[in-house]
Structure formats: structure tokens, C-alpha cells
């Protein structure tokens, strides 16, 4: 595979310069050829995979707390501790606020509504604990429709109307508050929005977006970014209003490539490739790796290169159902055989998708800073969350969804991030060829 093999060779002969603790010196051309052949054979057999700092994008989880609850910062701190124990390098906190679709007013806590958010005090405690543990922290606040845990892509306001003026004023006020919280607690990154498709594709909002960027930049000295869906990632409006702004330091994307043969889009895998036990194979892993590599090369990385700004995969996930890799964003499967959305569990497909994606990201840290998995599973999340991810996950009753199905994929991510799997090419077949030798110095 072109990208995969090139990364492996670079790791052996070039990369060692970026690792001061370990330096390899090849002392003969014959040995170099022997190592090359060994690496090629290793690649053909399908290698294990592990994270290497400075080479691979960092790995973390998104975490949210979308229901009203009694404030308790230790709840969130405990989850940060668990993520660190699982080997995570990063965490992305997702506080909520909710927009009234009639008046445009935005509040974090509407009286009488079910939905709420992690509070500023909880967010502060979570950020501070993550920084104590050496994790990189992103704050990604979400504006949702009032009394709804979703629907932010359906919010449509422009400053030309009275509700639109209220909305954008409140939007700036809320994000400036979050920027102040992130600054005081020591966060590294702040997203000024996420998947606001009804707002980021309308040029009439250009001035409003600039106001938000200026206000948050004045309050927050870390990196500023924005997360968009991958199908609107390079739209001219978002590019002109947000990406090209000099105060935006990185571009972030929710990446859920979908199988669409009518548009010649392979997604992660075709329906036939993802069916049944076909997904439990090295060939399936390689297919996902190749397709995600093409997705990066064709859709995401060209804009990153053009703007000279790093890319963060702010969301990626897939559920543990048979064939879910064809529509990775789908969260409404059913395990009821009488339901039209019924589909059997297939945890190996989820695991193998993640392995293919991590292989595609192998060696890409120079341009892709991080990937944040969707989403950390805990009792503060949505009940029956089909994207529930947590190493050693057990079935959480009385939820109809069996959260333990995600355990294989969660363990794979944890093992990768923790460095507990052998690195591709790290165990090299050495063939004694005369005076050839490989010296390792500390």
C-alpha cells in the first residue's frame, strides 16, 4: 500500500532523527537491503500497531454531560482519570447551551427543560485535572436546539432579523464566557462552534462569525478552531468566513465517510465488504485503511495544505453493528427483530474499522494533530448511546443497548494509545551479512 509502506520505511531510515532517546545507525548497504526486505514482508503479513509520539496523531475522547444534574465536579474528574488510565493523550470537553428557535435566545439552563450541561465549575475541574495528568485539552462547546440533545445543524439565524440579532449576540456572549473559563483553567484549544451547518454555509453570517472569532481570541490565548462536518468541510462560505481568518489556528472536522456508490464515494467499506463475518478479516482492515487514506488525501488534507493549518479529526466513530461501517454516523439501529432498523451486533466490525483508521493515520502527525473518538461512555451521557466507548465496558442496565459490545474496539484504541502493542517494523529480522551490524545507542 503506497502510503502505509512509505511510512514504514520512513520510520526505519529517517524517523529516528526525531527520537533523541533512540538512534539507529546502519553500517552496511547489504544489511540495509536485508532490513528493507524484512519490512516489506512484515507489511505484507499485516503488522500490529502502536502509537509513537511525534509520528502519529494523538488520541483522545470527546465527553459530554447533556442532562440536568446536581453540580459535582468530582464526577467529571473521575472520568478524566479513567481516560488517562486508558492511555489517552487528549480529551475534548463538550459543554452545552440551548437556543430558542423562535426568539433566538441562548441559555445553558432553561427552567423546566430536561437537558443541561456540565457547569463552568465542572468544566474548570475537568480541564485542570487533565492538565495535571499531562493531557492536551480541547473545549468544544455545543449550541443545540432548546430541550434537545441534538439539532445544532438545523439552527438557522442571520443578523438581518431581530431573533437573528439576539441569537448572534448570545452566541458571542456564551462563547466568550467559555473562552474565559478555558483560559483560566489552562485549556490548549477552543472550538468556536461545531457542525453549525445552517450558520457556517451562509455568507450573510460573515460579520457575525468575525465578531465571535475576535471576541474569543481576545479572551483565549490558546489555539482557536472550528469543527465542521466533512461534507461541508471545504465549502467556499466556511472557508472564507472561518478557515482563512488569521486568528483560526487549526481546522477540525467530524469525519464519518459514508458508502455512496452513486457518487463514487467508497466510504469505509461497501455493503458487501461489511456484511457478516466478511468484516472479521485482515482484508477488511486493509480496505478501511485504504479508503480512509484516500478520504484524507482527497477530502481533508488538501485544504489543510492550502491554508497551512493543522487538521484535527474532532470526531470519528462507528457503532458495533453489522454493516455500520457503510454509514458510520448512524446511531438509530435497533436490536428488536420486529423493528425496520433491526441489525445484529458485530463488535469485530467496529474494532476492525478502528484498526483500519488508525493504520491510515500512521505517521501523519506532521499534518494531523489528533483524532478524538466519539464518545466516552459514562453515566452522564445519553442512555442507550450506541457510540458508547470505554475499555472494559459492561452492559449498562436498564438501557436496551448492550454497551459491552464496544469493549473490543475500546480496548484496541487503549492498547494503541498506551503503546502496548508491537510497533510495525520495530522487530526487524536481522541477517548476518559479513561485517554488517546494527548499532543502537541510548
PyMOL commands that set and color helices and strands:
alter all, ss='L'
color gray80, all
select helices_A, chain A and resi 2-13+15-18+29-45+73-85+120-132+152-154+162-185+197-200+203-219+236-243+261-263+276-279+282-307+324-327+347-360+403-418
alter helices_A, ss='H'
color red, helices_A
select strands_A, chain A and resi 23-26+58-64+90-94+96-99+106-107+136-140+142-145+189-194+223-229+250-254+310-316+368-373+438-441
alter strands_A, ss='S'
color yellow, strands_A
deselect
rebuild
show_as cartoon
